[in-house]
Amino acid sequence: MIQPLRSELTRYLRTETVGGSILLVAAAVAVIWANSPWADAYTALRDFQVGPSAIHLNLSLNTWAQDGLLAVFFFVAGLELKRELVVGELADRKKALLPIIAAVGGVVLPAVIALAVGWGTPGIEQAWAIPVATDIAFALGVLALTGSRIPASARVFLLSLAVVDDLLAIIIIAALFTTSIAMLWLLGAVACLAAYAYAQHRRITTPLLYVPLALLAWYSMHEAGIHATLAGVAIGLLTRVRKDPGEAEAPATRLEHRIQPFSAGFCVPVFALFASGVPLGPEVLESMFTDRIALAIILGLLVGKTVGIFGVSWVAVRLGIATKPGNLGFRDMFALSVLGAIGFTVSLLVAELALEGAEVETAKAAVLLTSLTASLIGSALLLRRGRVHQARANAAGSATGQKRPHSGEPDDDTLRRAGRRHTGEAQT
């Protein structure tokens, strides 16, 4: 018998936690390697080209990681988004609205801030998209490590928010970095996706059909001039998430279980290894606080993401447009909004696509610094909120049988006094 949906989501989050740790190690290795005496070996490996040139796939390892490995990552993100929309938390319109609205706020405000700060600077016409995305694996990893006493609904909210956020980022990438479209190749990609959807409808299960279709869709998207990761998202969204009578599990669940460890344990860390190797010399560190694009990225991520996610969520709840996740207060949601400023994977990808030369290294350094800062601030806030929730649980447990008035969120001192009072009553 298949486990309940919450167990499936928990398993996904647990894998992402491991993936977040591996991602952090890969990024650290890249930074140390790029700033070591063996930096030339790192650059040579990153730029080493491999693949058949006859079909225009003689690409560097860095490009293979961007276009190929991240397509797997976004395929898994597409699967999870489809699951949440059809049978998960986002299937309830009222619950679905909040993370969707929050994701939109967390994309629009960082873009506006980045454009305002960097206006008139060469490259800002594309670099404004760098701070719009939240890194799923990294954010969930921080939440799992420091938010264990936060209600489980926090994880569902952050996951839903990050998945919708990344989908919006991919749409921006497709629109912003597509200079010309080869229509025949685009039609070929659409045909492959249509064949995939039809095969899902006909309940065909053999990978001998789906794997070639997926590869052809990816290649056609690549040749059409559209960023090939979009093929991964599209295929994920076209995969069936409801199981038929007699099926042990739906195709989306089966694929997620099989591919998620490969994505979290290999695809994303390898991309981070090639994307995070930033020379952190004095010039780069100084330019992060003088270069307007770097400042646009820092403020866009740290301020834009936090205020955009939390501010829009607060307004939506106050106006009755959406409802808060169960047992979460606004202070909890603010802490989660800070984690939204961790813009690692997709932000590094957009930096590679939007800028050139030394500007790329400065932008990457800004992303790394800001993501680290958001991780530390978010962790501190989550630990504090965890203590509040623990104190509230202790107070409720010692006051069993008594009616507890609850209006708003009591502060730490109130909870401690309540805990001492109830403890004294119990001893008496």
C-alpha positions as CSV (number, residue, x, y, z in Angstrom):
1,M,0.0,0.0,0.0
2,I,1.4,3.4,-1.0
3,Q,2.1,5.8,1.8
4,P,0.0,8.9,2.4
5,L,0.9,12.1,0.5
6,R,2.5,13.7,3.6
7,S,4.9,10.7,3.9
8,E,5.8,11.2,0.2
9,L,6.4,14.9,0.8
10,T,8.5,14.1,3.9
11,R,10.6,11.7,1.9
12,Y,11.2,14.4,-0.8
13,L,12.2,17.0,1.8
14,R,14.6,14.5,3.5
15,T,16.3,13.9,0.2
16,E,16.5,17.6,-0.5
17,T,18.1,18.1,2.9
18,V,20.9,15.7,1.9
19,G,21.1,17.4,-1.5
20,G,21.4,20.8,0.2
21,S,24.4,19.5,2.3
22,I,26.1,18.1,-0.8
23,L,25.4,21.3,-2.7
24,L,27.1,23.3,0.1
25,V,30.1,21.1,0.0
26,A,30.4,21.3,-3.8
27,A,30.2,25.1,-3.7
28,A,32.8,25.2,-0.9
29,V,35.2,22.9,-2.9
30,A,34.7,25.2,-6.0
31,V,35.5,28.4,-4.1
32,I,38.6,26.8,-2.5
33,W,39.8,25.3,-5.7
34,A,39.3,28.5,-7.7
35,N,41.4,30.4,-5.1
36,S,44.1,27.8,-4.8
37,P,47.4,27.4,-6.6
38,W,45.5,24.8,-8.8
39,A,43.0,27.4,-10.1
40,D,44.2,26.9,-13.7
41,A,43.3,23.2,-13.5
42,Y,39.8,24.2,-12.3
43,T,39.3,26.6,-15.2
44,A,40.6,24.0,-17.7
45,L,38.2,21.3,-16.4
46,R,35.3,23.7,-16.4
47,D,36.0,24.8,-20.0
48,F,36.8,21.4,-21.3
49,Q,34.7,20.6,-24.4
50,V,33.1,17.3,-25.1
51,G,30.3,16.0,-27.3
52,P,29.5,15.5,-31.0
53,S,30.2,18.7,-32.9
54,A,28.2,17.3,-35.9
55,I,24.9,18.0,-34.1
56,H,26.1,21.2,-32.3
57,L,26.7,19.5,-29.0
58,N,30.4,20.0,-28.6
59,L,29.9,21.9,-25.4
60,S,32.0,22.8,-22.4
61,L,31.4,20.8,-19.2
62,N,30.1,24.0,-17.6
63,T,27.5,24.4,-20.4
64,W,26.6,20.7,-20.1
65,A,25.9,21.3,-16.4
66,Q,23.8,24.4,-17.2
67,D,21.8,23.0,-20.0
68,G,21.8,19.2,-19.3
69,L,22.1,18.5,-15.6
70,L,19.8,21.4,-14.6
71,A,17.2,20.1,-17.0
72,V,17.0,17.0,-14.7
73,F,16.7,19.3,-11.7
74,F,13.8,21.2,-13.2
75,F,12.1,18.0,-14.4
76,V,11.9,17.0,-10.7
77,A,10.7,20.5,-9.8
78,G,8.0,20.2,-12.5
79,L,6.9,16.8,-11.1
80,E,6.6,18.3,-7.6
81,L,4.7,21.3,-8.8
82,K,2.3,19.1,-10.7
83,R,1.8,16.9,-7.7
84,E,1.1,19.9,-5.4
85,L,-1.3,21.5,-7.9
86,V,-3.3,18.3,-8.4
87,V,-3.2,16.2,-5.2
88,G,-1.2,18.3,-2.7
89,E,-1.4,21.5,-0.8
90,L,-1.9,23.6,-3.8
91,A,-5.0,21.6,-4.9
92,D,-7.0,23.7,-2.4
93,R,-7.4,27.0,-4.1
94,K,-7.4,29.0,-0.8
95,K,-4.2,27.3,0.3
96,A,-2.7,27.4,-3.2
97,L,-3.1,31.1,-3.5
98,L,-0.7,32.1,-0.7
99,P,2.5,30.4,-1.9
100,I,1.7,31.4,-5.5
101,I,1.1,35.0,-4.5
102,A,4.1,35.0,-2.3
103,A,6.3,33.6,-5.1
104,V,5.1,36.4,-7.5
105,G,5.9,39.0,-4.9
106,G,9.3,37.4,-4.4
107,V,10.0,37.7,-8.1
108,V,8.6,41.1,-8.9
109,L,10.1,43.2,-6.0
110,P,13.7,41.9,-6.4
111,A,13.5,42.6,-10.1
112,V,12.2,46.2,-9.4
113,I,14.9,46.8,-6.8
114,A,17.6,45.4,-9.1
115,L,16.5,47.6,-12.0
116,A,16.2,50.7,-9.7
117,V,19.7,50.2,-8.2
118,G,21.4,49.3,-11.5
119,W,19.5,51.5,-13.9
120,G,21.8,52.8,-16.6
121,T,24.6,50.3,-15.9
122,P,25.6,48.2,-18.9
123,G,24.3,44.7,-18.5
124,I,21.4,45.5,-16.1
125,E,18.9,44.9,-18.9
126,Q,19.4,41.2,-18.3
127,A,21.2,41.1,-14.9
128,W,18.0,42.2,-13.2
129,A,16.8,38.6,-13.4
130,I,19.7,37.3,-11.2
131,P,18.0,37.9,-7.8
132,V,14.5,36.5,-8.8
133,A,14.9,32.8,-7.9
134,T,15.0,30.9,-4.6
135,D,17.2,27.8,-4.4
136,I,14.9,24.8,-3.4
137,A,17.6,22.4,-2.1
138,F,19.6,25.0,-0.1
139,A,16.5,26.7,1.5
140,L,15.0,23.4,2.5
141,G,18.3,22.2,3.8
142,V,18.6,25.2,6.1
143,L,15.0,24.8,7.2
144,A,15.6,21.1,8.1
145,L,18.7,21.9,10.1
146,T,17.4,24.8,12.1
147,G,13.6,24.7,11.9
148,S,12.9,21.2,13.3
149,R,10.6,22.7,16.0
150,I,8.6,24.8,13.4
151,P,5.3,23.3,12.3
152,A,5.5,20.9,9.3
153,S,3.3,23.3,7.4
154,A,6.3,25.6,7.1
155,R,8.1,23.1,4.9
156,V,5.1,22.7,2.7
157,F,4.8,26.5,2.3
158,L,8.5,26.9,1.5
159,L,8.5,24.0,-0.9
160,S,5.5,25.3,-2.8
161,L,6.8,28.8,-2.8
162,A,10.3,27.7,-4.1
163,V,8.9,25.5,-6.8
164,V,6.5,28.2,-8.2
165,D,9.4,30.7,-7.8
166,D,11.7,28.6,-9.9
167,L,9.1,28.0,-12.5
168,L,8.7,31.8,-12.9
169,A,12.4,32.1,-13.1
170,I,12.6,29.5,-15.9
171,I,9.9,31.4,-17.8
172,I,12.0,34.6,-17.4
173,I,15.1,32.8,-18.6
174,A,13.2,31.5,-21.7
175,A,11.9,35.0,-22.5
176,L,15.0,37.0,-21.7
177,F,17.8,34.8,-23.1
178,T,16.1,33.7,-26.3
179,T,17.4,36.0,-29.0
180,S,16.1,34.2,-32.0
181,I,13.8,31.1,-32.3
182,A,14.2,28.4,-34.9
183,M,10.6,27.7,-35.5
184,L,11.0,24.2,-37.0
185,W,13.0,23.0,-34.0
186,L,10.4,24.6,-31.7
187,L,7.6,22.8,-33.5
188,G,9.7,19.6,-33.1
189,A,9.9,20.2,-29.4
190,V,6.2,20.8,-29.1
191,A,5.5,17.6,-31.1
192,C,7.7,15.6,-28.7
193,L,5.9,17.1,-25.7
194,A,2.5,16.3,-27.3
195,A,3.6,12.7,-27.9
196,Y,4.7,12.4,-24.3
197,A,1.4,13.8,-23.0
198,Y,-0.5,11.4,-25.3
199,A,1.5,8.4,-24.1
200,Q,0.7,9.4,-20.5
201,H,-3.0,9.6,-21.5
202,R,-2.8,6.1,-23.0
203,R,-1.1,4.8,-19.9
204,I,2.0,3.6,-21.7
205,T,4.7,2.8,-19.2
206,T,7.8,1.7,-21.1
207,P,10.9,3.9,-20.7
208,L,11.9,2.9,-24.3
209,L,9.4,5.5,-25.5
210,Y,9.7,8.2,-22.8
211,V,13.5,8.4,-22.6
212,P,13.9,9.1,-26.4
213,L,11.0,11.5,-26.4
214,A,12.5,13.4,-23.5
215,L,16.0,13.6,-25.1
216,L,14.5,14.7,-28.4
217,A,12.4,17.4,-26.7
218,W,15.5,18.6,-24.9
219,Y,17.6,18.6,-28.1
220,S,14.9,20.3,-30.1
221,M,14.5,23.0,-27.4
222,H,18.3,23.5,-27.4
223,E,18.4,23.9,-31.2
224,A,15.4,26.2,-31.2
225,G,17.4,28.7,-29.2
226,I,15.4,28.4,-26.0
227,H,17.1,27.4,-22.8
228,A,16.9,23.6,-22.7
229,T,16.0,23.4,-19.0
230,L,12.5,24.5,-20.1
231,A,12.0,21.1,-21.6
232,G,12.6,19.5,-18.2
233,V,9.9,21.6,-16.5
234,A,7.4,20.9,-19.4
235,I,7.9,17.2,-19.2
236,G,7.4,17.2,-15.4
237,L,4.2,19.1,-15.7
238,L,2.9,16.7,-18.3
239,T,3.5,13.6,-16.2
240,R,0.5,11.9,-14.6
241,V,0.2,12.3,-10.8
242,R,-3.0,10.4,-10.0
243,K,-2.6,6.6,-9.8
244,D,-5.1,4.3,-11.5
245,P,-6.9,1.4,-9.8
246,G,-4.4,-1.4,-9.5
247,E,-1.3,0.8,-9.8
248,A,1.1,0.8,-6.9
249,E,2.0,4.4,-7.5
250,A,1.5,7.2,-10.1
251,P,4.1,7.8,-12.8
252,A,5.1,11.1,-11.2
253,T,5.7,9.4,-7.8
254,R,7.7,6.6,-9.3
255,L,9.9,9.0,-11.4
256,E,10.4,11.3,-8.5
257,H,11.7,8.5,-6.3
258,R,14.1,7.3,-9.0
259,I,15.4,10.6,-10.3
260,Q,15.4,12.8,-7.2
261,P,18.5,11.2,-5.6
262,F,20.4,11.6,-8.9
263,S,19.3,15.2,-9.2
264,A,20.0,16.2,-5.6
265,G,23.1,14.1,-5.2
266,F,24.8,14.6,-8.6
267,C,23.2,17.1,-11.1
268,V,22.9,20.1,-8.8
269,P,26.2,19.6,-7.0
270,V,28.1,19.3,-10.3
271,F,26.5,22.4,-11.6
272,A,27.5,24.2,-8.3
273,L,31.0,22.9,-8.7
274,F,31.4,24.5,-12.1
275,A,29.3,27.7,-11.3
276,S,30.7,28.6,-7.8
277,G,34.4,28.8,-8.6
278,V,34.8,32.5,-8.1
279,P,38.2,34.0,-7.6
280,L,37.7,36.0,-4.3
281,G,40.6,38.4,-4.7
282,P,40.7,41.9,-3.1
283,E,39.4,43.5,-6.3
284,V,36.3,41.2,-6.5
285,L,35.5,41.7,-2.8
286,E,35.8,45.4,-3.1
287,S,33.8,45.6,-6.3
288,M,30.9,43.8,-4.6
289,F,30.2,47.0,-2.6
290,T,31.0,49.5,-5.4
291,D,29.7,47.8,-8.5
292,R,26.1,48.7,-9.1
293,I,25.1,45.4,-10.5
294,A,26.6,43.6,-7.5
295,L,24.7,46.0,-5.2
296,A,21.5,45.4,-7.3
297,I,21.9,41.6,-6.7
298,I,22.6,41.9,-3.0
299,L,19.7,44.3,-2.3
300,G,17.4,42.5,-4.7
301,L,18.0,39.1,-3.0
302,L,18.2,40.2,0.7
303,V,15.7,43.0,0.7
304,G,13.6,42.3,-2.3
305,K,13.0,38.6,-1.6
306,T,12.3,39.0,2.1
307,V,10.0,42.0,1.8
308,G,8.4,40.7,-1.4
309,I,7.5,37.3,-0.1
310,F,6.4,38.4,3.4
311,G,4.8,41.7,2.4
312,V,2.6,40.2,-0.2
313,S,1.7,37.2,2.0
314,W,0.8,39.6,4.9
315,V,-1.5,41.7,2.7
316,A,-3.1,38.6,1.1
317,V,-3.9,37.1,4.5
318,R,-5.2,40.4,6.0
319,L,-7.5,41.0,3.0
320,G,-8.8,37.4,3.2
321,I,-7.5,36.6,-0.3
322,A,-5.6,33.6,1.1
323,T,-5.1,31.7,4.4
324,K,-2.0,31.1,6.4
325,P,-0.6,27.6,6.7
326,G,-1.8,25.7,9.8
327,N,-0.1,26.7,13.1
328,L,2.2,29.3,11.4
329,G,2.3,32.9,12.6
330,F,3.5,35.9,10.7
331,R,6.8,35.8,12.5
332,D,7.3,32.2,11.3
333,M,6.5,33.4,7.8
334,F,9.0,36.2,8.0
335,A,11.7,33.7,8.9
336,L,10.8,31.6,5.9
337,S,10.8,34.7,3.7
338,V,14.4,35.3,4.7
339,L,15.2,31.8,3.4
340,G,13.7,32.9,0.2
341,A,16.7,35.1,-0.3
342,I,18.9,32.1,-0.8
343,G,19.2,32.4,-4.6
344,F,22.0,30.0,-5.3
345,T,21.4,27.6,-8.2
346,V,19.2,29.6,-10.6
347,S,20.8,32.9,-9.7
348,L,24.2,31.6,-10.6
349,L,22.8,30.2,-13.9
350,V,21.3,33.6,-14.8
351,A,24.6,35.3,-13.9
352,E,26.4,33.1,-16.4
353,L,23.8,33.8,-19.1
354,A,23.4,37.6,-18.5
355,L,27.0,38.8,-18.0
356,E,30.5,38.3,-19.4
357,G,34.1,38.5,-18.2
358,A,34.9,39.9,-14.8
359,E,31.3,41.0,-14.3
360,V,30.3,37.3,-14.1
361,E,32.7,36.7,-11.2
362,T,31.6,39.8,-9.3
363,A,27.9,38.8,-9.8
364,K,28.6,35.3,-8.6
365,A,30.4,36.5,-5.6
366,A,27.5,38.7,-4.7
367,V,25.1,35.8,-5.0
368,L,27.3,33.6,-2.8
369,L,27.7,36.3,-0.2
370,T,24.0,37.1,-0.1
371,S,22.9,33.5,0.0
372,L,25.3,32.8,2.9
373,T,24.0,35.9,4.8
374,A,20.4,34.9,4.2
375,S,21.2,31.4,5.5
376,L,22.7,32.7,8.7
377,I,19.9,35.3,9.4
378,G,17.2,32.8,8.5
379,S,18.7,30.2,10.8
380,A,18.8,32.6,13.7
381,L,15.2,33.5,13.2
382,L,14.1,29.9,12.8
383,L,15.9,28.9,16.0
384,R,14.2,31.7,17.9
385,R,10.8,30.8,16.5
386,G,11.5,27.1,17.3
387,R,12.0,28.0,21.0
388,V,8.7,30.0,21.0
389,H,6.8,27.0,19.6
390,Q,8.5,24.7,22.0
391,A,7.6,26.9,25.0
392,R,4.1,27.2,23.7
393,A,3.8,23.4,23.5
394,N,5.2,23.0,27.0
395,A,2.8,25.6,28.4
396,A,-0.1,23.9,26.7
397,G,0.9,20.5,28.0
398,S,1.2,21.7,31.6
399,A,-2.2,23.5,31.3
400,T,-4.2,20.4,30.3
401,G,-7.8,20.8,31.0
402,Q,-7.7,24.6,31.3
403,K,-9.0,26.9,28.7
404,R,-6.2,29.0,27.2
405,P,-7.1,32.3,25.7
406,H,-5.1,32.8,22.5
407,S,-5.0,36.2,20.7
408,G,-2.1,36.8,18.4
409,E,1.4,35.4,19.2
410,P,2.7,35.6,22.7
411,D,6.3,36.7,23.1
412,D,9.0,34.6,24.7
413,D,8.7,36.2,28.1
414,T,4.9,35.6,28.2
415,L,5.4,32.0,27.3
416,R,8.1,31.5,29.9
417,R,5.9,33.1,32.6
418,A,3.0,30.8,31.5
419,G,5.2,27.8,31.7
420,R,6.5,28.6,35.2
421,R,3.0,29.4,36.5
422,H,1.5,26.1,35.2
423,T,4.5,24.2,36.5
424,G,3.9,25.7,40.0
425,E,0.2,24.9,39.9
426,A,1.0,21.3,38.9
427,Q,3.5,21.0,41.8
428,T,0.9,22.4,44.3
